[in-house]
Amino acid sequence: MVGRLRALVILLSLMGTMAVAAFVLVTGSGSVAPPSRRVIEVAGTTATDLGLFKGEVLVWAPGGLSSDEVSRVRDSVRVAAISAVRSGLLPVASARRGYPVVPVETMAVNPDAYAAAVGRAGGRLASMLSTGVVLSRTGAALRRLRAGGRLRLVGRRPLRVGGVVDDRLLAGYEAAVGLERGRRLGIDHVAYALVRPRGALDGLKASVRRLLDGRQVSFQLPQERPWFRAGSGTLPLAQAKARFGEFAVKSPTRPAPDPRWVAARIATRAVPVLGLVRCHRLIVDDLAAAMRDLQSQDLARLVDAAAFHRSGGCLRQGAVTDGRGGLSTSAWGIGFDLAARGGRGSRPDRRLVAVMARHGFAWDGRWLQRESGHFEWVGASA
């Protein structure tokens, strides 16, 4: 009898610990995670331990998915459940005269389907989304808002903040709204789908490739990347803002940064191998260190400095948008093209990729969406 009581006490203690961890993960504190953190630390556990997106497979294709393609995947016998994630920019009101909009990266989802995909830690998400906009901890810190506050938009009614959750529950997006509210706000582009397979993963992949015949389809598992989302492996916009500063724009369709932000954040410096560069001042030292590292290993020949400057360096022409109505992290001056010499085609030499990674620059050949020769600062996850 004593043994049974002792086992019951231990079981209840473990259940209580898991409940507290999940509650902390959902409510959050508004703090911004350090750049090098790759998992959530909650009461001594990790996001994987808490089961975020456990059993889910991310399905993505360049340019996103059409509604018809989502329906085809949903109806596959290999799919047990699906949550389509739509993305876009909310025009949040700015205090900057002449630059009235702060673009806020937002997802629109079916509340019940997305909460089910998140898992136990997302249990309260559905009810939060039904009452208004849900902010990530970083998004709330940038907006200086908390649950119950009002998110002011340009040309639209304010949105009530239904809750604040850990960034990873929203896959790095700054905000989330329900599907119908998202449609009214113009957030209707399906960026990717979260799919729960019925049966073996290989069977799901074969089925989706067949259904999306002719499209380049990528699949991702939750543990494979720091952020469980589609597109390039760059920092989510919230993380770019937290590290490199947030700027206002004239409008979401003209998202060039406010000149005052550019003057304060973009620096011109002489860098080995490349010469004079204009990049975000916080990455220039890392870029210079990477170039010195290449020189010390007699690998500077792998970089074509002239091609770097022809492409616009860190401030590439037209790079502020991602081609799908979203904002690119290149707008922060933290990415650039390095044309490789001596490599096969336009693929950079693996030694160049390794050196750049040591200094925080990831090559997009590792990402879901590939641009040959493009590098971007992502920090320790490179």
C-alpha positions as CSV (number, residue, x, y, z in Angstrom):
1,M,0.0,0.0,0.0
2,V,2.8,2.4,1.0
3,G,4.5,1.6,-2.3
4,R,1.4,2.4,-4.3
5,L,1.0,5.7,-2.5
6,R,4.6,6.6,-3.1
7,A,4.2,5.9,-6.9
8,L,1.0,8.0,-7.0
9,V,2.8,10.9,-5.4
10,I,5.7,10.7,-7.9
11,L,3.3,10.5,-10.8
12,L,1.3,13.6,-9.6
13,S,4.6,15.4,-9.1
14,L,5.7,14.7,-12.7
15,M,2.3,15.8,-14.1
16,G,2.5,19.0,-12.2
17,T,6.0,19.8,-13.5
18,M,4.9,19.2,-17.1
19,A,1.8,21.4,-16.6
20,V,3.8,24.3,-15.1
21,A,6.4,24.0,-18.0
22,A,3.7,24.1,-20.6
23,F,2.0,27.1,-18.9
24,V,5.3,29.1,-18.8
25,L,5.9,28.3,-22.4
26,V,2.5,29.7,-23.5
27,T,2.3,32.8,-21.3
28,G,5.9,33.9,-21.7
29,S,7.6,36.9,-20.1
30,G,8.3,39.2,-23.1
31,S,12.0,38.6,-23.1
32,V,14.1,38.0,-26.3
33,A,16.0,34.8,-26.5
34,P,19.8,35.1,-26.9
35,P,21.0,34.7,-30.5
36,S,22.7,31.4,-29.9
37,R,19.8,29.7,-28.2
38,R,18.4,26.9,-30.5
39,V,15.8,25.3,-28.1
40,I,13.4,26.7,-25.5
41,E,14.5,26.3,-22.0
42,V,11.5,26.0,-19.7
43,A,11.9,24.6,-16.1
44,G,14.8,22.5,-17.1
45,T,13.2,21.0,-20.2
46,T,13.4,21.7,-23.9
47,A,10.8,22.3,-26.6
48,T,11.4,18.8,-27.9
49,D,10.7,17.4,-24.4
50,L,7.4,19.4,-24.3
51,G,6.4,17.9,-27.7
52,L,6.2,21.1,-29.9
53,F,5.0,20.0,-33.3
54,K,5.7,16.4,-32.4
55,G,4.8,14.1,-35.3
56,E,4.3,17.0,-37.7
57,V,5.9,17.3,-41.2
58,L,6.3,20.7,-42.8
59,V,5.5,20.7,-46.5
60,W,6.7,23.6,-48.6
61,A,7.3,24.5,-52.2
62,P,8.9,27.7,-53.7
63,G,6.3,30.5,-53.9
64,G,4.0,28.7,-51.4
65,L,0.9,26.6,-52.0
66,S,-2.4,27.3,-53.7
67,S,-5.7,26.6,-52.0
68,D,-6.2,23.8,-54.6
69,E,-2.9,22.2,-53.7
70,V,-3.7,22.4,-50.0
71,S,-7.0,20.6,-50.7
72,R,-5.3,17.9,-52.7
73,V,-2.8,17.2,-50.0
74,R,-5.5,17.3,-47.3
75,D,-7.5,14.7,-49.2
76,S,-4.6,12.3,-49.5
77,V,-5.1,8.9,-47.7
78,R,-1.6,9.5,-46.4
79,V,-2.6,12.6,-44.4
80,A,-4.3,12.3,-41.0
81,A,-4.5,16.1,-40.4
82,I,-3.3,19.3,-41.9
83,S,-2.9,23.0,-40.9
84,A,-2.2,25.5,-43.7
85,V,-0.1,28.5,-42.5
86,R,-0.8,31.7,-44.4
87,S,1.6,34.6,-44.0
88,G,1.8,38.3,-44.7
89,L,2.5,41.7,-43.2
90,L,0.3,43.6,-40.8
91,P,0.6,47.4,-41.2
92,V,1.1,48.4,-37.6
93,A,1.0,52.1,-36.9
94,S,4.3,53.9,-36.4
95,A,5.1,57.2,-34.6
96,R,7.5,58.2,-37.4
97,R,6.2,61.1,-39.5
98,G,6.4,60.2,-43.2
99,Y,7.0,56.6,-42.5
100,P,3.7,55.6,-40.9
101,V,4.0,51.8,-41.1
102,V,5.9,49.1,-39.2
103,P,5.6,45.8,-41.1
104,V,4.8,43.0,-38.7
105,E,5.3,39.5,-40.0
106,T,2.0,37.6,-39.2
107,M,0.6,34.2,-39.7
108,A,-3.1,33.4,-40.2
109,V,-4.2,29.9,-39.3
110,N,-7.3,27.8,-38.4
111,P,-7.1,28.1,-34.6
112,D,-8.1,24.5,-33.8
113,A,-6.0,22.9,-36.6
114,Y,-2.8,24.9,-35.7
115,A,-3.2,24.4,-31.9
116,A,-3.5,20.6,-32.6
117,A,-0.3,20.7,-34.7
118,V,1.6,22.6,-31.9
119,G,0.7,19.9,-29.4
120,R,0.0,20.1,-25.7
121,A,1.8,23.5,-25.2
122,G,-0.6,25.0,-27.7
123,G,-3.7,24.1,-25.8
124,R,-4.7,27.7,-25.1
125,L,-3.8,29.0,-28.5
126,A,-7.2,28.4,-30.1
127,S,-9.1,30.4,-27.4
128,M,-6.5,33.2,-27.6
129,L,-6.9,33.4,-31.4
130,S,-10.6,33.6,-31.1
131,T,-10.4,36.8,-29.1
132,G,-7.9,38.7,-31.3
133,V,-4.3,38.8,-32.3
134,V,-1.7,36.6,-30.5
135,L,1.8,38.0,-30.2
136,S,5.1,36.2,-29.7
137,R,7.2,37.2,-26.7
138,T,9.5,39.1,-29.0
139,G,6.7,40.7,-30.9
140,A,5.1,41.8,-27.6
141,A,8.4,43.3,-26.4
142,L,8.9,45.2,-29.6
143,R,5.3,46.6,-29.4
144,R,5.4,47.0,-25.7
145,L,2.1,45.3,-25.3
146,R,0.7,42.6,-23.2
147,A,-2.5,40.5,-23.2
148,G,-5.6,42.7,-23.3
149,G,-3.7,45.6,-25.0
150,R,-4.5,47.0,-28.4
151,L,-2.4,46.6,-31.5
152,R,-2.9,49.8,-33.6
153,L,-3.1,49.3,-37.4
154,V,-2.9,51.8,-40.3
155,G,-6.3,52.2,-42.0
156,R,-8.0,49.5,-39.9
157,R,-9.4,49.0,-36.4
158,P,-7.0,48.1,-33.6
159,L,-6.7,44.4,-32.7
160,R,-7.1,43.2,-29.2
161,V,-4.2,41.2,-27.9
162,G,-5.6,37.8,-27.0
163,G,-2.4,36.5,-25.5
164,V,1.4,36.4,-25.6
165,V,3.2,33.1,-26.2
166,D,6.7,31.8,-26.7
167,D,8.2,32.7,-30.1
168,R,8.5,29.0,-31.1
169,L,4.8,28.4,-30.8
170,L,4.4,30.9,-33.7
171,A,7.4,29.6,-35.6
172,G,9.2,32.9,-35.2
173,Y,6.3,35.0,-36.5
174,E,5.6,38.2,-34.6
175,A,1.9,37.7,-34.6
176,A,-0.9,35.3,-35.4
177,V,-4.5,35.7,-36.2
178,G,-7.4,33.3,-37.0
179,L,-8.1,32.3,-40.6
180,E,-11.2,34.5,-41.1
181,R,-9.6,37.6,-39.5
182,G,-6.5,37.0,-41.6
183,R,-8.5,37.0,-44.8
184,R,-10.1,40.3,-43.8
185,L,-6.6,41.7,-43.2
186,G,-5.3,40.4,-46.6
187,I,-3.2,37.6,-45.1
188,D,-4.2,34.8,-47.4
189,H,-1.0,33.5,-49.0
190,V,-0.4,29.9,-48.0
191,A,3.3,29.8,-47.1
192,Y,3.4,26.1,-46.0
193,A,1.4,23.3,-44.5
194,L,1.9,21.3,-41.4
195,V,0.9,17.7,-42.0
196,R,0.4,14.8,-39.7
197,P,1.2,11.6,-41.7
198,R,-1.0,8.6,-41.7
199,G,1.5,5.7,-41.9
200,A,5.2,5.9,-42.9
201,L,6.9,9.3,-43.7
202,D,8.2,7.9,-47.0
203,G,4.6,7.1,-48.1
204,L,3.5,10.7,-47.3
205,K,6.4,12.2,-49.3
206,A,5.6,10.0,-52.3
207,S,2.0,10.9,-52.2
208,V,2.6,14.7,-51.9
209,R,5.1,14.7,-54.7
210,R,2.6,12.9,-56.9
211,L,-0.2,15.3,-56.0
212,L,2.0,18.3,-56.6
213,D,3.6,16.9,-59.8
214,G,6.0,19.3,-61.4
215,R,6.7,21.3,-58.3
216,Q,9.9,21.3,-56.2
217,V,8.6,20.1,-52.9
218,S,10.6,20.2,-49.6
219,F,9.8,18.4,-46.3
220,Q,11.1,19.4,-42.9
221,L,10.9,17.8,-39.4
222,P,10.7,19.9,-36.2
223,Q,14.2,18.9,-35.0
224,E,16.0,19.7,-38.2
225,R,16.1,23.5,-37.9
226,P,16.1,26.2,-35.2
227,W,12.7,27.5,-36.5
228,F,9.9,25.2,-37.8
229,R,8.8,27.3,-40.7
230,A,9.2,27.4,-44.5
231,G,11.4,29.5,-46.7
232,S,15.1,30.3,-46.2
233,G,16.9,29.5,-43.1
234,T,17.4,33.2,-42.3
235,L,16.3,34.7,-39.0
236,P,12.6,35.3,-38.6
237,L,11.8,39.0,-38.9
238,A,11.2,39.3,-35.1
239,Q,14.7,38.0,-34.4
240,A,16.2,40.3,-37.0
241,K,14.4,43.3,-35.4
242,A,15.4,42.3,-31.9
243,R,19.1,42.1,-32.9
244,F,19.5,44.8,-35.6
245,G,16.7,47.3,-34.8
246,E,13.2,47.8,-36.2
247,F,12.4,50.4,-38.9
248,A,9.3,52.0,-40.3
249,V,8.4,52.2,-44.0
250,K,6.2,54.3,-46.2
251,S,3.8,51.4,-46.9
252,P,3.9,47.6,-46.9
253,T,4.2,47.8,-50.7
254,R,7.2,50.1,-50.5
255,P,9.1,48.6,-47.6
256,A,12.4,50.5,-48.0
257,P,13.7,51.3,-44.5
258,D,13.4,54.8,-43.0
259,P,16.5,56.8,-43.9
260,R,17.1,57.8,-40.3
261,W,17.3,54.1,-39.4
262,V,19.7,53.5,-42.3
263,A,21.9,56.4,-41.2
264,A,22.1,55.1,-37.6
265,R,22.5,51.4,-38.4
266,I,24.3,51.0,-41.7
267,A,28.1,51.5,-41.7
268,T,30.8,51.9,-44.3
269,R,34.0,50.1,-43.5
270,A,37.1,48.8,-45.2
271,V,37.1,45.0,-45.0
272,P,39.9,42.6,-46.1
273,V,39.4,41.0,-49.5
274,L,36.2,43.0,-50.2
275,G,37.4,46.5,-49.8
276,L,34.8,49.2,-48.8
277,V,31.5,47.7,-47.8
278,R,28.1,49.1,-46.6
279,C,26.5,46.7,-44.1
280,H,24.7,46.7,-40.8
281,R,27.3,47.9,-38.3
282,L,26.7,44.9,-36.0
283,I,27.9,42.4,-38.7
284,V,30.9,44.2,-40.1
285,D,33.3,42.9,-37.5
286,D,32.2,39.3,-38.2
287,L,32.5,39.9,-42.0
288,A,36.0,41.3,-41.5
289,A,37.0,38.4,-39.3
290,A,35.7,35.9,-41.9
291,M,37.7,37.6,-44.7
292,R,40.9,37.7,-42.5
293,D,40.3,34.0,-41.8
294,L,40.2,33.3,-45.5
295,Q,43.4,35.3,-46.0
296,S,45.2,33.4,-43.3
297,Q,44.3,30.1,-44.9
298,D,45.2,31.3,-48.4
299,L,41.6,31.0,-49.5
300,A,40.9,34.6,-50.4
301,R,40.9,33.5,-54.1
302,L,37.5,31.8,-53.4
303,V,35.8,35.2,-53.2
304,D,35.1,37.4,-56.2
305,A,35.1,40.9,-54.7
306,A,34.0,42.6,-57.9
307,A,31.0,40.3,-58.1
308,F,30.2,41.2,-54.5
309,H,30.0,44.9,-55.3
310,R,28.2,44.4,-58.6
311,S,25.4,42.6,-56.7
312,G,25.1,45.5,-54.3
313,G,27.0,44.1,-51.4
314,C,25.0,43.9,-48.2
315,L,22.3,46.3,-49.6
316,R,21.3,44.4,-52.7
317,Q,19.0,46.3,-55.1
318,G,15.4,45.1,-54.7
319,A,16.3,42.8,-51.8
320,V,13.9,44.3,-49.3
321,T,11.1,42.1,-50.4
322,D,11.0,38.3,-50.6
323,G,9.1,38.1,-53.9
324,R,5.8,37.0,-52.2
325,G,4.7,40.3,-50.6
326,G,6.8,39.7,-47.5
327,L,9.8,41.6,-46.1
328,S,13.3,40.0,-46.6
329,T,15.9,40.1,-43.8
330,S,18.2,41.4,-46.5
331,A,16.6,44.8,-45.8
332,W,18.7,44.9,-42.6
333,G,21.9,44.8,-44.5
334,I,23.0,41.4,-43.1
335,G,23.2,39.3,-46.3
336,F,25.2,39.3,-49.5
337,D,26.2,37.3,-52.5
338,L,29.7,35.8,-52.7
339,A,30.5,34.5,-56.2
340,A,32.9,31.6,-55.8
341,R,36.0,31.1,-57.8
342,G,37.2,27.6,-58.6
343,G,34.0,25.9,-57.6
344,R,31.6,23.9,-59.7
345,G,29.2,26.2,-61.4
346,S,27.9,28.9,-58.9
347,R,28.2,26.6,-55.9
348,P,30.6,28.0,-53.3
349,D,33.6,26.0,-52.3
350,R,32.9,24.0,-49.2
351,R,35.9,25.6,-47.5
352,L,34.4,29.0,-48.0
353,V,31.1,27.8,-46.6
354,A,32.8,26.4,-43.5
355,V,34.8,29.6,-42.8
356,M,31.8,31.9,-43.2
357,A,29.7,29.6,-40.9
358,R,32.4,29.9,-38.2
359,H,31.7,33.7,-38.2
360,G,27.9,33.4,-38.1
361,F,27.1,33.5,-41.9
362,A,25.0,30.7,-43.3
363,W,25.1,29.7,-46.9
364,D,21.6,29.4,-48.4
365,G,22.5,26.1,-50.1
366,R,21.6,24.6,-46.7
367,W,18.2,26.1,-46.7
368,L,14.8,25.1,-48.1
369,Q,14.9,28.0,-50.5
370,R,18.2,28.2,-52.3
371,E,19.9,31.2,-53.9
372,S,23.3,30.2,-55.2
373,G,26.2,32.1,-53.5
374,H,24.1,34.0,-51.0
375,F,25.2,34.2,-47.4
376,E,23.4,35.8,-44.4
377,W,24.2,36.4,-40.8
378,V,22.2,34.1,-38.6
379,G,24.6,33.7,-35.6
380,A,25.5,30.4,-33.9
381,S,23.0,28.4,-36.0
382,A,25.1,28.9,-39.1
